[in-house]
Amino acid sequence: MEKILIVDDNRPSRDLVRAILKKVQCNVVEATHGQEALDLMRQERPDLVLLDIDMPGLDGLAVIKKIREDTSLADLPVVAVTAFAMEGDREKGMAAGFTAYLTKPVRAAILRQQVQQLLDERT
């Protein structure tokens, strides 16, 4: 069963994403900040990461940079799930190394579809 890491400093956001993912057969692991996420990625070896950008400390852009620089994590699919929805934000996120970019409030069907597509591509 695939493992998905949800990274968001906001508990209600993590709860919502976890609830949306109930229809996708997967194990869910959660992190509340960037460094915890990087540590969990190395320990848990998730198949996919859903990463918020706006977090205190190590934000999502710093995390994706570290992921892409780490040869053991570089090919990991990482989806930005963020409130940054202004013109140019998606392009900035994709240029930083995100595999996909979804804005909050995230639509359940779109999130599930994106997750399933990325998991299918890994098999």
FITI-664814 format. One record per residue: residue number from 1; residue in one letter; x, y, z of N, C-alpha, C in turn. Coordinates in Angstrom, 3 decimals. Example, Ala and Ser with C-alpha at 12.3 -4.5 7.8 and 13.67 -1.06 7.14 Angstrom:
<recs>
+-----+----+----------+----------+----------+----------+----------+----------+----------+----------+----------+
!   i ! aa !      n_u !      n_v !      n_w !     ca_u !     ca_v !     ca_w !      c_u !      c_v !      c_w !
+-----+----+----------+----------+----------+----------+----------+----------+----------+----------+----------+
!   1 !  A !   13.190 !   -5.690 !    7.800 !   12.300 !   -4.500 !    7.800 !   13.200 !   -3.300 !    7.800 !
!   2 !  S !   12.850 !   -2.250 !    7.080 !   13.670 !   -1.060 !    7.140 !   12.900 !    0.030 !    7.870 !
+-----+----+----------+----------+----------+----------+----------+----------+----------+----------+----------+
</recs>
This chain:
<recs>
+-----+----+----------+----------+----------+----------+----------+----------+----------+----------+----------+
!   i ! aa !      n_u !      n_v !      n_w !     ca_u !     ca_v !     ca_w !      c_u !      c_v !      c_w !
+-----+----+----------+----------+----------+----------+----------+----------+----------+----------+----------+
!   1 !  M !    0.844 !   -1.183 !    0.000 !    0.000 !    0.000 !    0.000 !    0.888 !    1.244 !    0.000 !
!   2 !  E !    0.570 !    2.206 !   -0.858 !    1.380 !    3.415 !   -0.969 !    1.283 !    4.268 !    0.287 !
!   3 !  K !    2.345 !    5.023 !    0.512 !    2.421 !    5.904 !    1.674 !    2.499 !    7.348 !    1.200 !
!   4 !  I !    1.661 !    8.193 !    1.794 !    1.624 !    9.610 !    1.443 !    1.962 !   10.433 !    2.679 !
!   5 !  L !    2.878 !   11.366 !    2.519 !    3.248 !   12.288 !    3.589 !    2.548 !   13.615 !    3.355 !
!   6 !  I !    1.777 !   14.052 !    4.347 !    1.109 !   15.359 !    4.324 !    1.928 !   16.291 !    5.202 !
!   7 !  V !    2.337 !   17.429 !    4.634 !    3.146 !   18.392 !    5.384 !    2.421 !   19.728 !    5.398 !
!   8 !  D !    1.965 !   20.124 !    6.585 !    1.249 !   21.388 !    6.730 !    1.281 !   21.764 !    8.201 !
!   9 !  D !    1.581 !   23.020 !    8.510 !    1.609 !   23.453 !    9.903 !    0.214 !   23.665 !   10.469 !
!  10 !  N !   -0.794 !   23.657 !    9.626 !   -2.176 !   23.899 !   10.039 !   -2.920 !   22.573 !   10.191 !
!  11 !  R !   -3.293 !   22.239 !   11.416 !   -3.950 !   20.951 !   11.679 !   -5.251 !   20.771 !   10.893 !
!  12 !  P !   -6.155 !   21.772 !   10.849 !   -7.376 !   21.575 !   10.058 !   -7.087 !   21.275 !    8.579 !
!  13 !  S !   -6.047 !   21.869 !    8.035 !   -5.675 !   21.579 !    6.643 !   -5.217 !   20.135 !    6.497 !
!  14 !  R !   -4.391 !   19.668 !    7.443 !   -3.952 !   18.262 !    7.410 !   -5.141 !   17.318 !    7.555 !
!  15 !  D !   -6.052 !   17.656 !    8.466 !   -7.239 !   16.818 !    8.686 !   -8.087 !   16.728 !    7.422 !
!  16 !  L !   -8.256 !   17.850 !    6.738 !   -9.054 !   17.873 !    5.512 !   -8.406 !   17.011 !    4.431 !
!  17 !  V !   -7.126 !   17.162 !    4.224 !   -6.435 !   16.375 !    3.195 !   -6.505 !   14.887 !    3.544 !
!  18 !  R !   -6.298 !   14.558 !    4.818 !   -6.388 !   13.156 !    5.234 !   -7.780 !   12.599 !    4.950 !
!  19 !  A !   -8.820 !   13.379 !    5.247 !  -10.193 !   12.937 !    4.993 !  -10.440 !   12.730 !    3.500 !
!  20 !  I !   -9.922 !   13.621 !    2.679 !  -10.080 !   13.497 !    1.222 !   -9.396 !   12.224 !    0.730 !
!  21 !  L !   -8.264 !   11.888 !    1.326 !   -7.489 !   10.734 !    0.879 !   -8.065 !    9.394 !    1.340 !
!  22 !  K !   -9.102 !    9.410 !    2.170 !   -9.694 !    8.146 !    2.630 !  -10.168 !    7.272 !    1.476 !
!  23 !  K !  -10.558 !    7.887 !    0.370 !  -11.025 !    7.126 !   -0.791 !   -9.872 !    6.572 !   -1.621 !
!  24 !  V !   -8.661 !    7.022 !   -1.328 !   -7.471 !    6.500 !   -2.005 !   -6.851 !    5.491 !   -1.043 !
!  25 !  Q !   -6.615 !    4.293 !   -1.521 !   -6.033 !    3.264 !   -0.655 !   -4.572 !    3.601 !   -0.385 !
!  26 !  C !   -4.290 !    4.156 !    0.809 !   -2.926 !    4.544 !    1.141 !   -2.759 !    4.683 !    2.641 !
!  27 !  N !   -1.520 !    4.650 !    3.077 !   -1.163 !    4.985 !    4.455 !   -0.781 !    6.455 !    4.468 !
!  28 !  V !   -1.214 !    7.172 !    5.495 !   -0.925 !    8.600 !    5.604 !   -0.013 !    8.846 !    6.794 !
!  29 !  V !    1.037 !    9.613 !    6.542 !    1.969 !   10.074 !    7.566 !    1.894 !   11.593 !    7.536 !
!  30 !  E !    2.046 !   12.232 !    8.695 !    1.925 !   13.691 !    8.748 !    3.138 !   14.338 !    9.392 !
!  31 !  A !    3.458 !   15.541 !    8.892 !    4.503 !   16.380 !    9.478 !    3.947 !   17.792 !    9.611 !
!  32 !  T !    4.421 !   18.514 !   10.623 !    3.908 !   19.853 !   10.883 !    4.855 !   20.971 !   10.462 !
!  33 !  H !    6.071 !   20.603 !   10.059 !    7.015 !   21.618 !    9.590 !    8.053 !   20.977 !    8.671 !
!  34 !  G !    8.821 !   21.815 !    8.019 !    9.725 !   21.366 !    6.978 !   10.796 !   20.389 !    7.412 !
!  35 !  Q !   11.470 !   20.657 !    8.530 !   12.537 !   19.752 !    8.951 !   11.974 !   18.397 !    9.360 !
!  36 !  E !   10.836 !   18.398 !   10.034 !   10.181 !   17.131 !   10.393 !    9.840 !   16.351 !    9.122 !
!  37 !  A !    9.385 !   17.053 !    8.105 !    9.041 !   16.406 !    6.837 !   10.259 !   15.744 !    6.210 !
!  38 !  L !   11.379 !   16.446 !    6.169 !   12.595 !   15.874 !    5.589 !   13.051 !   14.642 !    6.369 !
!  39 !  D !   12.978 !   14.721 !    7.690 !   13.349 !   13.574 !    8.522 !   12.433 !   12.382 !    8.245 !
!  40 !  L !   11.130 !   12.637 !    8.159 !   10.174 !   11.557 !    7.892 !   10.356 !   10.967 !    6.499 !
!  41 !  M !   10.695 !   11.802 !    5.531 !   10.926 !   11.291 !    4.177 !   12.061 !   10.274 !    4.176 !
!  42 !  R !   13.090 !   10.562 !    4.923 !   14.234 !    9.650 !    4.969 !   13.915 !    8.380 !    5.761 !
!  43 !  Q !   13.071 !    8.503 !    6.786 !   12.716 !    7.346 !    7.622 !   11.603 !    6.505 !    7.002 !
!  44 !  E !   10.558 !    7.155 !    6.558 !    9.334 !    6.467 !    6.123 !    9.310 !    6.124 !    4.640 !
!  45 !  R !   10.114 !    6.804 !    3.839 !   10.161 !    6.586 !    2.389 !    8.770 !    6.630 !    1.756 !
!  46 !  P !    8.100 !    7.784 !    1.844 !    6.764 !    7.879 !    1.237 !    6.836 !    7.779 !   -0.289 !
!  47 !  D !    5.701 !    7.430 !   -0.877 !    5.600 !    7.349 !   -2.336 !    5.223 !    8.698 !   -2.945 !
!  48 !  L !    4.702 !    9.591 !   -2.106 !    4.213 !   10.890 !   -2.570 !    4.179 !   11.838 !   -1.379 !
!  49 !  V !    4.456 !   13.123 !   -1.642 !    4.405 !   14.142 !   -0.600 !    3.446 !   15.242 !   -1.032 !
!  50 !  L !    2.568 !   15.642 !   -0.110 !    1.686 !   16.789 !   -0.300 !    2.217 !   17.867 !    0.638 !
!  51 !  L !    2.743 !   18.952 !    0.079 !    3.537 !   19.911 !    0.837 !    2.974 !   21.326 !    0.757 !
!  52 !  D !    2.657 !   21.886 !    1.915 !    2.270 !   23.292 !    1.992 !    3.511 !   24.146 !    1.772 !
!  53 !  I !    3.341 !   25.336 !    1.279 !    4.492 !   26.216 !    1.060 !    4.692 !   27.169 !    2.228 !
!  54 !  D !    3.622 !   27.764 !    2.718 !    3.720 !   28.794 !    3.748 !    3.742 !   28.159 !    5.138 !
!  55 !  M !    4.957 !   27.857 !    5.614 !    5.144 !   27.291 !    6.947 !    6.268 !   28.046 !    7.635 !
!  56 !  P !    6.212 !   28.138 !    8.966 !    7.306 !   28.806 !    9.684 !    8.582 !   27.972 !    9.606 !
!  57 !  G !    9.701 !   28.638 !    9.764 !   10.980 !   27.928 !    9.711 !   11.305 !   27.549 !    8.287 !
!  58 !  L !   11.513 !   26.272 !    8.053 !   11.827 !   25.754 !    6.724 !   10.524 !   25.668 !    5.923 !
!  59 !  D !   10.301 !   26.616 !    5.020 !    9.043 !   26.625 !    4.267 !    9.078 !   25.616 !    3.126 !
!  60 !  G !    7.966 !   25.491 !    2.431 !    7.842 !   24.504 !    1.369 !    8.832 !   24.685 !    0.233 !
!  61 !  L !    9.179 !   25.916 !   -0.098 !   10.146 !   26.149 !   -1.168 !   11.545 !   25.689 !   -0.755 !
!  62 !  A !   11.898 !   25.897 !    0.507 !   13.186 !   25.415 !    1.001 !   13.197 !   23.889 !    1.064 !
!  63 !  V !   12.067 !   23.306 !    1.448 !   11.975 !   21.845 !    1.527 !   12.116 !   21.224 !    0.140 !
!  64 !  I !   11.408 !   21.759 !   -0.855 !   11.484 !   21.164 !   -2.200 !   12.910 !   21.290 !   -2.747 !
!  65 !  K !   13.590 !   22.374 !   -2.420 !   14.984 !   22.540 !   -2.856 !   15.857 !   21.444 !   -2.254 !
!  66 !  K !   15.686 !   21.183 !   -0.964 !   16.470 !   20.142 !   -0.296 !   16.130 !   18.758 !   -0.843 !
!  67 !  I !   14.867 !   18.517 !   -1.155 !   14.452 !   17.232 !   -1.726 !   15.148 !   17.017 !   -3.063 !
!  68 !  R !   15.097 !   18.007 !   -3.930 !   15.667 !   17.863 !   -5.272 !   17.197 !   17.766 !   -5.257 !
!  69 !  E !   17.828 !   18.273 !   -4.195 !   19.288 !   18.183 !   -4.069 !   19.743 !   16.857 !   -3.463 !
!  70 !  D !   18.845 !   16.129 !   -2.820 !   19.166 !   14.868 !   -2.142 !   18.948 !   13.706 !   -3.111 !
!  71 !  T !   20.004 !   13.021 !   -3.498 !   19.880 !   11.967 !   -4.504 !   18.944 !   10.841 !   -4.074 !
!  72 !  S !   18.781 !   10.625 !   -2.770 !   17.880 !    9.565 !   -2.316 !   16.412 !    9.982 !   -2.365 !
!  73 !  L !   16.151 !   11.273 !   -2.524 !   14.773 !   11.786 !   -2.547 !   14.419 !   12.483 !   -3.858 !
!  74 !  A !   15.389 !   12.753 !   -4.689 !   15.214 !   13.637 !   -5.843 !   14.066 !   13.254 !   -6.772 !
!  75 !  D !   13.768 !   11.967 !   -6.914 !   12.712 !   11.557 !   -7.844 !   11.339 !   11.429 !   -7.176 !
!  76 !  L !   11.235 !   11.807 !   -5.919 !    9.987 !   11.724 !   -5.174 !    8.973 !   12.741 !   -5.715 !
!  77 !  P !    7.753 !   12.301 !   -6.067 !    6.742 !   13.261 !   -6.504 !    6.266 !   14.115 !   -5.319 !
!  78 !  V !    6.289 !   15.429 !   -5.502 !    5.888 !   16.354 !   -4.445 !    4.868 !   17.328 !   -5.032 !
!  79 !  V !    3.687 !   17.357 !   -4.408 !    2.605 !   18.234 !   -4.853 !    2.491 !   19.394 !   -3.874 !
!  80 !  A !    2.570 !   20.606 !   -4.384 !    2.305 !   21.775 !   -3.549 !    0.798 !   21.842 !   -3.316 !
!  81 !  V !    0.420 !   21.973 !   -2.057 !   -0.984 !   22.194 !   -1.685 !   -0.952 !   23.466 !   -0.850 !
!  82 !  T !   -1.270 !   24.586 !   -1.476 !   -0.949 !   25.885 !   -0.900 !   -2.029 !   26.929 !   -1.143 !
!  83 !  A !   -2.013 !   27.947 !   -0.303 !   -2.912 !   29.083 !   -0.499 !   -2.323 !   30.108 !   -1.461 !
!  84 !  F !   -1.061 !   29.938 !   -1.857 !   -0.451 !   30.872 !   -2.799 !   -1.079 !   30.674 !   -4.174 !
!  85 !  A !   -1.968 !   31.597 !   -4.538 !   -2.734 !   31.453 !   -5.777 !   -2.696 !   32.714 !   -6.638 !
!  86 !  M !   -1.738 !   33.566 !   -6.379 !   -1.616 !   34.787 !   -7.171 !   -0.939 !   34.468 !   -8.504 !
!  87 !  E !   -1.070 !   35.385 !   -9.438 !   -0.443 !   35.195 !  -10.738 !    1.058 !   34.981 !  -10.560 !
!  88 !  G !    1.569 !   33.944 !  -11.165 !    2.985 !   33.636 !  -11.094 !    3.370 !   32.660 !   -9.991 !
!  89 !  D !    2.491 !   32.443 !   -9.007 !    2.828 !   31.538 !   -7.908 !    3.003 !   30.099 !   -8.393 !
!  90 !  R !    2.102 !   29.637 !   -9.255 !    2.189 !   28.265 !   -9.764 !    3.500 !   28.078 !  -10.543 !
!  91 !  E !    3.809 !   29.027 !  -11.398 !    5.030 !   28.944 !  -12.203 !    6.271 !   28.935 !  -11.308 !
!  92 !  K !    6.255 !   29.758 !  -10.273 !    7.378 !   29.802 !   -9.327 !    7.521 !   28.450 !   -8.626 !
!  93 !  G !    6.408 !   27.871 !   -8.208 !    6.437 !   26.569 !   -7.540 !    6.930 !   25.468 !   -8.452 !
!  94 !  M !    6.451 !   25.453 !   -9.687 !    6.872 !   24.415 !  -10.630 !    8.361 !   24.570 !  -10.960 !
!  95 !  A !    8.812 !   25.820 !  -11.096 !   10.236 !   26.057 !  -11.374 !   11.103 !   25.627 !  -10.194 !
!  96 !  A !   10.547 !   25.690 !   -8.980 !   11.295 !   25.281 !   -7.783 !   11.447 !   23.767 !   -7.699 !
!  97 !  G !   10.594 !   23.021 !   -8.433 !   10.748 !   21.570 !   -8.441 !    9.530 !   20.766 !   -8.056 !
!  98 !  F !    8.398 !   21.422 !   -7.811 !    7.188 !   20.665 !   -7.499 !    6.741 !   19.872 !   -8.715 !
!  99 !  T !    6.174 !   18.717 !   -8.477 !    5.662 !   17.856 !   -9.538 !    4.311 !   18.369 !  -10.034 !
! 100 !  A !    3.528 !   18.904 !   -9.100 !    2.209 !   19.466 !   -9.400 !    1.931 !   20.566 !   -8.385 !
! 101 !  Y !    0.938 !   21.399 !   -8.680 !    0.662 !   22.567 !   -7.859 !   -0.844 !   22.720 !   -7.715 !
! 102 !  L !   -1.363 !   22.552 !   -6.501 !   -2.792 !   22.694 !   -6.230 !   -2.992 !   23.818 !   -5.227 !
! 103 !  T !   -4.030 !   24.627 !   -5.450 !   -4.281 !   25.741 !   -4.542 !   -5.436 !   25.421 !   -3.597 !
! 104 !  K !   -5.334 !   26.000 !   -2.394 !   -6.379 !   25.883 !   -1.380 !   -7.422 !   26.956 !   -1.644 !
! 105 !  P !   -8.681 !   26.728 !   -1.354 !   -9.191 !   25.465 !   -0.846 !   -9.171 !   24.405 !   -1.948 !
! 106 !  V !   -8.561 !   23.282 !   -1.624 !   -8.385 !   22.226 !   -2.606 !   -9.707 !   21.490 !   -2.809 !
! 107 !  R !   -9.991 !   21.181 !   -4.063 !  -11.208 !   20.421 !   -4.374 !  -10.887 !   18.944 !   -4.244 !
! 108 !  A !  -11.731 !   18.230 !   -3.525 !  -11.489 !   16.825 !   -3.192 !  -11.234 !   15.982 !   -4.437 !
! 109 !  A !  -12.074 !   16.109 !   -5.440 !  -11.941 !   15.276 !   -6.638 !  -10.615 !   15.546 !   -7.348 !
! 110 !  I !  -10.218 !   16.797 !   -7.406 !   -8.962 !   17.148 !   -8.081 !   -7.773 !   16.598 !   -7.301 !
! 111 !  L !   -7.797 !   16.730 !   -5.991 !   -6.700 !   16.202 !   -5.181 !   -6.598 !   14.685 !   -5.331 !
! 112 !  R !   -7.716 !   13.998 !   -5.214 !   -7.694 !   12.535 !   -5.351 !   -7.204 !   12.118 !   -6.736 !
! 113 !  Q !   -7.664 !   12.815 !   -7.769 !   -7.248 !   12.494 !   -9.136 !   -5.742 !   12.694 !   -9.307 !
! 114 !  Q !   -5.218 !   13.805 !   -8.803 !   -3.783 !   14.096 !   -8.927 !   -2.958 !   13.055 !   -8.171 !
! 115 !  V !   -3.385 !   12.729 !   -6.956 !   -2.675 !   11.741 !   -6.146 !   -2.676 !   10.388 !   -6.845 !
! 116 !  Q !   -3.839 !    9.962 !   -7.302 !   -3.927 !    8.652 !   -7.947 !   -3.081 !    8.597 !   -9.212 !
! 117 !  Q !   -3.099 !    9.665 !  -10.006 !   -2.298 !    9.714 !  -11.227 !   -0.811 !    9.588 !  -10.904 !
! 118 !  L !   -0.347 !   10.325 !   -9.921 !    1.081 !   10.283 !   -9.568 !    1.476 !    8.940 !   -8.977 !
! 119 !  L !    0.606 !    8.348 !   -8.189 !    0.905 !    7.024 !   -7.635 !    0.938 !    5.976 !   -8.750 !
! 120 !  D !    0.001 !    6.081 !   -9.677 !   -0.022 !    5.139 !  -10.817 !    1.247 !    5.249 !  -11.648 !
! 121 !  E !    1.752 !    6.470 !  -11.820 !    2.970 !    6.673 !  -12.609 !    4.199 !    6.065 !  -11.945 !
! 122 !  R !    4.162 !    5.893 !  -10.631 !    5.311 !    5.329 !   -9.899 !    5.364 !    3.803 !   -9.995 !
! 123 !  T !    4.231 !    3.183 !  -10.333 !    4.213 !    1.709 !  -10.365 !    4.595 !    1.162 !  -11.708 !
+-----+----+----------+----------+----------+----------+----------+----------+----------+----------+----------+
</recs>
